[in-house]
Amino acid sequence: MNLEYTNRQAFLMGQIKLYKLEYISRDSEEYLEVMHELTKTAAFIELSRDMIHKISKELQELKTENNKLKKLIDEK
């Protein structure tokens, strides 16, 4: 999952750089709008990664607790 996130983030950041190079010389409202959307998208991807990491960690903790409870039940 982290590799997929890293690949997607690298792709997005590369596209942002290319976009900046292409439109840097233009004084265009479109440039600002697209950059704003790209920035929001990058922030959303980062937030999504953080949420996925948190949920995965909580799931692992629940599995560990579940295994401990099963072990206690089996011992009785």
C-alpha angles and dihedrals in degrees: 000000000000091000091052090049091048092050093049093046092049090050092049094047090048091052091050090053092049091048091050091051092049097047103028092100093050122089094212136149087212090063092055093046093050093045089051091052092046091050092049090048092051090049091049092051090051092049091048091052091050091049093048090050091050093048092047091051092049091048091052090050090051091050090051091050090047091052091050091051092048090051091051091049092048091051092058 
